[in-house]
Structure formats: structure tokens, C-alpha cells
Amino acid sequence: ADADRREKVCLNDDERVQLQYACDGRNVALAVKDRFGSLDRQVIVKYLRRCFADGQAEMEQKKAGAGLGLYMVFNSITQLTFNIQRGVATEGIAAFYVRSGARAFKLSGRSLNIFLLQ
């Protein structure tokens, strides 16, 4: 949060994010995994509460980010899963329904899963 966003950051190989993707003709899935495991269940719930409230999410005034990332993701996906192992790794998996247009997306429902691994 205290780093200048214009400064380049060099990460060791074991600190780099892993990105995977797949498509089955109905869904496009993206998985992002870091090796820090610092995302909290409470933080996820705090930001996703905005998704269930009526109205628009408001930008936060803080050092890093606007607090809208999960709001934007959740309102664009059909399935969202978090696998969190504290201090080891955090993985977020989002599935986007891409078949049959926007109406089918709205009717498809949404799924949210948070797994805290030991």
C-alpha cells in the first residue's frame, strides 16, 4: 500500500502470480494464484456485500486501490471461488458464462465459494 505505483517491482520466481485459463464452450474460467495467502475471508465478505446491496458501489479513499475489484468481478461472472491457505497461497477462480448472450447470463444464477484450507 505504501509503494509508489510508478516504481517497477521485481519479484522472485516464487513470488510471481500464476494465471491459468480454460473454456468449455459455455464458460471461460480464469484462475489466479499467488504464493502469499494473505487474503482474508472477512475482506472478501466485506467487499462482496456491496454486490448484494441495491445501488452502485462507492470508491474508497485509501492508499491502494478503490475497493471495486471484487465488485466488478462478481457482477461479471457466474461462479467465483476462493481457495485460501493462510501464509501459503491464495487462489481466485472466476467462471464467465459466454454462451447465449446477456439474457442467458442473467438467468444463469451465481455461485460463490470460499474455502479456507489448513
Order of alpha helices (4+ residues) and beta strands (2+ residues): beta-beta-alpha-alpha-beta-beta-alpha-beta
